[in-house]
Amino acid sequence: MPTPPPQRKVLRRHLRVRLTASYVLFFACVYSAVGVAVHEVLKGHQKREAYLILDKQWADLQQYLRIDHSVAVWRFDREDPAQAAEVGQLRSILLLADTHGRVLEISPEYRLLEPDNPEDIRNVLRHKGPVWRLRYSTEGNPYMVRAEVFVGADGLRYYAAIGRSLAIAHAVLKKFTWSYFAMLPFVLAAGSAFGWLLTGRVLLPLNELVAAAQRITGSNLSLRIPSRGAGDELDRLIETFNQMMDRLEDSFRQIKQFSTDVSHELRTPITAVRGQLEVALFTAQTPEQYREAIQSALEETERLSQLIQGMLVLSQAESGQTALQIRAHDMAKITRDLLDHFRILAEEAGVNLIADLPSSCIAEVDQIQMERLLSNLVSNALKFTDRGGEVRVSLKQGQEFLEISVEDTGRGIAAQHLPHIFDRFYRIPEADVVGKRGLGLGLNFVAWIAKAHGGKVTVKSEPNKGSRFVVTLPLKASPESLARGPAPAGM
């Protein structure tokens, strides 16, 4: 007995576990991506806000500051609190220097930043427009610095740099980031619980499907799973499963019926042979009596051989081994040639055999199967038509279909038997008279051949008024017919 896999491996192979893990992983990736995206958006917003504020301060700087011969003079109304506050804000983080890097004015907070080297100053003086730099203080606090050329009253160019602390903005951003990702374990736990419940609900029909499949036995094939009504993939799976069960139930029913029919049909000739042999063994005294018993046994043996041969062909058709050899044939010629073989039999039976055929009728059919179909219909019509009656075989060709009609003036078929005459081994009781007893397979083959060609067979009949069998076939063979014919009807 094989060793069962460890519980941990079984758990990993569990579809619900894998789906939940995939859902949680996807949710974690999305949650992290959203966090990173929001972080970058906030960071960009803070940077743009610093740019706008520093641009405004630069405009104020040009309004309040005057440099003349390397002397910086602040011009504002000292009695005005608003102007005083604006100038104080400007001078809080400020550096003024000449082209040689000599400092004209520097604020205490600006001294905490990384020093501006002469090369940086020369680059700014050569650059047209502002130069933005992110710099850090000795304590590691970030500052956004705007450096640009300032033209003095004396017409000389000076280096001016103003800055704004980003420490608060970065602290808020950092706090948001930590808070956001600190919630990740709780969010994943909630997502795992939700994913577990969701996948359990989604997989419920699958589990029902598995449970149903495990309950299936040869005596319990009527089990079906009700549709959820969602019209999704699971409903299609349930529908496919139910259709498979329909086919299985039908196949098992066919096998059971076939076994019953075979046992019943074989019992009669075997019993007859045994009875004739027992008569010859125990009661026959003259050669004529022995001959009569042996002849009867041979007749039943021949009937048994025909029955076995018919069942063999039937089994081949049922298993799909009877492949159709579809070719373009002249059905009028096939029918005409076949009827020529029945003329002598019809004359002996005193039945008028009439052929109502066109000069030509081309259709894509299997010639051997068509000959079998016609032979079964015509032989049945002759068998059950009394002397002086008539059997008419006709062909009618339409644009897409061919109609084969076999009509007789015989005994006819009672209405209660019409639904069953195409069933395997079915024989009309009153038709089983001496010399006319059949195997009950002929019409079953007719229905199979018609269906295998993509057509159908219908019958109209009344007692003592005759019967009319009509086979309708397409002139062009379908792809299914070109591949392999289906199992006989009624099986």
N, C-alpha and C positions, 0 to 999 in steps of 0.2 A: 504494500500500500504506500503511495507516495506521501512524503512528509509535507504537511500543510505549510505554506509560507508563513514567515513571522508576521505578527499582528501589525508591526510598523510598516512592512512592505505592503500588506493588504490595505492598510489605511491610505498609503500613497497612491495605490492603484484605484482607490475609490473615486468614482467620477465626481461625486458631490464635493469631495475634498479638493480635487484638482480644480474644479470650476470655482470654488470659493477662494482658493489660493490665487488663481488667475485674476479673479475679480478684485481681491484685496491688493495684489501687486499693481494692477492697472490703476486702481483708485489711489494708491500711494504715489504712483508716478504722476498722475494728474494733479493730485494735491500739491506735490512738491513743485511741479512745473508752474502751477498757479501762484504758489508762494514766491518762486524766483521771479516770475513775470511781474507780480505786484511790487516786489522789492525793487526791481529795475525801473518800473514806472515811477514809484515814489522818489527814487534816487535821481532820476532825470528831472522830475518836477522840482525837487529841491535845487538842483543845479540851475535850471532855468530861472527859478525865483531869485537865486543869488546873482545871476547875470543881470536881471532887470533892476534889482536894487543897486548894484554897483554902477550900472549905466546911469541911473538917476543921480547917484552920488557924484559921478564924474561930471555931469552937467552942473551940479551944485558947486563942485570944486572950481570949475571954470568961472562961475559967477562970483564966488567969494574970495578967490586967491589971485594975487598979483605978484609976479616975480620980476624984479628989476635989478639987474646987475648982481645976481645970485643972492638977493635978499627977498625972502618970502614975506608978504604983507597980507593979512587977512582983513578984508573990508566987509563989515557987517554992522548992523545997529546993535550995539551991546545992550541997549535997553530993551530990545525985542527978545523975549524968551524963546520964541520959535526959531529965530535966526541963530541965536546963541546955541540952542540945542542941535540944530543942523550942523553948524560949524564944529561943535564939540564931537558930533558923531563922525564927521569927516576926518578930524584930527586924531581919532581914537586908534585907527590902524592906518598909518600914513608914512610914506617915505618920499622925500624930495631930494634930488641929487642933480649935479650938473653933468655934463658929458664926460667928465673925467672920473665920475664916481664919487666926488666929494659931496658928503651929505650936507644938505641945507636944513632939513628938518626931518626928524624921525620920532614916532610916538613910542612910548614905553612898550606897548603890546606888540608893536611891529618888531621891536628888538628881540622878542622871543622867537621870531620866525627864523628860518634858515637865512643867512645873509645873502644879499644880492651881490654876486661877483661881477667884476667889470665886464666880462664877456656877455652876461645876461643883459646888462644895461646897454651895451653897444648893439645887441640884437634888437632890443626894443626900439632904440633910436633909429635903426635902419628899417624897421618894420613900419608899414603904413597901417594904422589902425591899432586897436587894443590887442594885447597879448594876455591870455588867461593861463593861470597856473594854479594848481592845487598844491599848497604848501602846508607843512606841519610845524607846530611849535615844539619847543623842547620837551613839553609835557605830552606830545603826541596828538594834540588837538588839531583838526583839519581847518584850513582857511582857504577861501577862494580869493585870489589876488588878481586885480586888474591893473596892468602896467601899460602906460602909453606916453607918447611925447607930449609935453606941455610947453606951449610957446609963451615965453615971457613978454613983458611989456617992452623989453629992450630988443625983441626980435630973436633972441637966442632960444635954442632948444634945450629943454630940461627933461629929466627923467622923473616921472611921478607914478607912484604905485599906491593904490588903496585896496583895503582888504575887508573881508567879512568872515566872521567865525561861523563855521558849519558844525560846531560841536553839538549844539542842541538838536539840530536837524538830524545829524548822524546818530545821536543818542536815541531819538524817537524812532528812527529807522531800525536801529539795532534792537531796540526793545520790541518793536513790532515783529521783526524777524524771529527773535527768540520765542516770543509768545506764540507766534503762528506755528512754528515747528515743534514747540513744546506740546501743542495740542495734537500733534500727529499720532502718537500712540493711542490716545483716546478716540480719535477719529477712526483710526484703523480698527480698533476694537469694536466700535459701533458698526463700521463697514463690514467687518467679518461676521458679526451677528446678523446683520441685514442680508449679506450675501449668502450666509448659510440657510437662512429662512427662505430667501428668494430661490436659490438653486434647489432647495428641497421641494418647493412648490412647483418649480418648472419640471423637475425630474419625477414628480409624482406619477404622471402618466407612464413614464418609462418603467418605473418600479411596478406599476400595475401590469404593464405589458410583460415584464419578466415573471411576475407572480402568475399571470395567466398562462404563460408558456410553460411554467413548471407544473401547472395543474392539468395540462393537456395529456390525455391518454387516448387510446383507441376507442374507448367507450364514452369519452367526454369531448367530442369535437364540436359541440354546439356553442362553446364558450365564445363570447364576443365582448369587446371593450367599447363602452359608449364613447362617442365623440365629445370633445370638449366644446365644440362650436366656435373655436377661435380661428379656424381656417389656416393655422400655421403649420410649420414642419412637423410638430408632434401630432397634430390631427391627421396630416397626410401619412405619418408613420402608423398611426392607429388604423386608419382606413386600409393601408396596405396590409397590415397584420390581419385585419378582419377578412379582407379579400383572400389572403393566403389560407385562412382557416376555412373559408367557403370552398376553396379548391381542394383542400385536404379532406374536408368532410365529404365532398362530392366524390373524390377519388376513393376514399374508404368505403363509401356507399356503393360505388361501382364494383370495387373488389368483392365486397360482401355479396352483392347481387350476382356478380359473375360466378362466384363460388357456389351460390345457391342454385343458379341456373345450370351450371355444369353438372353438379351432383344430381340434379333432377333429370337433366336430359340424358346423362350417361346411364342412369339407373334403368330407364325403360328398355333400350336395346340390349343391355347386358342381361336383364331379367328375361327378355324374350329369347335370347340365345341360350341361356341356361335352361329355360323351360323346354325349348325344342330338343336340346341335347338330352335332357332327362326323359322326355317322351321316347326318343330313339333308344335310350339305354334300357328303360324299364318296360315299355309297353309295345314298341314296334316288334313285329314278328315276320313281316314280309319285306323283301327288298324295296317294294314301292313305298311302304311306310317309312323305312329308313331314308329313302331318297327324299321323300316329302319333308321329313324332319330336318335333314341336312340342308335342303334347299331353303327352307324357312330360316334356318340359322345363318346361312350364307347371306340371305337378303338383309337380315338384321345386322350382320357383321358389316355389310356394305354401307348400310345406313349409319352404323357407328363410325366407320372410316370417314364418311362424308361429314359427319358431325365434328369429328376431331379435326379434319382439314379446315372446316369452316371456322372452328374456334381458334385454330392456329393463325389463319389469316386475320381474324378479328383481333387476336392478341397483338399481332404485328401492327395493325392499324392503331390500336390503343396506345402502344408504346412509341408511336411515331416512326416506326421502321419502314412503313409503306410510303415511300417518297413518290410524288407525282412527277411524271415525265411530260412536262407541258410542251406542246408543239402546236403549230398552226395546222389544223386538219379540216377536211371537208366533212362536216357532220352529216350532210345529205348522203354522201357516198358511204360513210360508216354505217349509217342506219339502213340504207338500201342493201348493202352486202349482208348485214346481220339478218334482215328480214328474209333474205333468200334462204338462209339456213333453217328458218322456221316454217317455210311454205309446206314442206312435206308433213311436218307435225300438225300444222293447221288443217291440211286436207284430210289426214287420218282422223282428226277430231271433228271434222265436219264444220269447221269454223272458217268464216270468210276473213282473211287477213288483208287489210287495205293499207296502202302506203300513200300518204298525202305529203309529198316531199317536194321542195324546190329543186331546181337543177343544181344549185350549189349553195353551200352555207359554210363559210370559213369561220372557225372559232379556235381559240387557244385552249386545248384540252389535252388530257391524257387519254390516248386512244384505247388502251387496254381497260381502263376504268370506265370509260364511256360505253364500251362494248358490254362490260359486266352490268352496268346500270340498265341499259336497254334490254339485255338478256333477261335480267330478273323481272323487269316490268312486263315484258312481252310474254314470258313463260307463265307468270302468274295470271295474266289476262287470259291466255289460252287454257290454262288449267281449270279456271273457274267459270268458263263460258260454255254453256251447253251447245249441243249440236244444232246447227242452223243459225247460231249467233254470229256476231261480228266483232272484230278487234281492229281498231283504227289507230295507226301511228302517224303523227303529223309533226312537222317542224315549222316554226314561224320565226323569222329573223327580224329584230328591231334594230334601232340605231346603236344600242349598247348591249342588248341582251338577246339571248336565244331561248325560245320556248319549245320544249319537247313534250308532246302530249301523247299518252297511251290511254285510249278509251275503249271500253268493252260493253257488251250488252248482257253481261253475265249475271250472277246471283246478287252482286252488290254487297255492301258491308253495313251492318246495323250501326246506328249512331253511337251506341255505347262503346263500340270497339275502335272507332276512328282515332281517338286520342292515343291509342296504344299500338297501332299496327306497325309503327316504326321502331318499337322497342325490341330489344334483343330477345330471341326465343319466344316472342309472342305469336300465338296462333289462334285464329278465330275458332272457337269450339266446333260450331256446326260445319266448318270447312274441313275438319279432319276426317275425311271419309277415306275408305280404302282406295289405294292407288293414287291419292292426291295429298297425302300427308307430307308436309315439308319440315324443314329444320327451324323455321322461324328466324332466319338470318338474312333472307334476301332483301326485304324492305329496309332492314337496318343498314345494309351496305348501300342501298340506293340513297338513303338520307346522308350517310357519311360521304359518299362520292360527290353529291351535290354541294354539301357544305365545304368539302375540301377544295372545290373549284370556286368557292365564293358565291354559290347559289343556294337554292332551297327547293324543296319538293312539297307540293300540296296535293290534297285528295278531296274529291267530292264523290259521294256514293249514296245510293239508296237501295234497300233490299229489293231484289227482283227487277231492278231498273239498270243495273250495271254500275261501273266505277270509272272515274276519270282521274288519272294521275298526271300532274303537270310539273315538269322540272324546269326551273328558270336558272339560266347560267349566263354569266357575263361573257361577251365576245372576247374581251381582253383579260388575260389572267392577272390576278392581283399579286403583289410581292409575296404575300403569305402562301399563295398557291404555288408559286414558283419555288419556294423553299421546301415545305413539307406539309402534307395535309394534316388536319386535326384528327382527334379520335372520333370514332363513329358516334352519331347522335344517339342519345338515349343511354349512353354508357356512363 
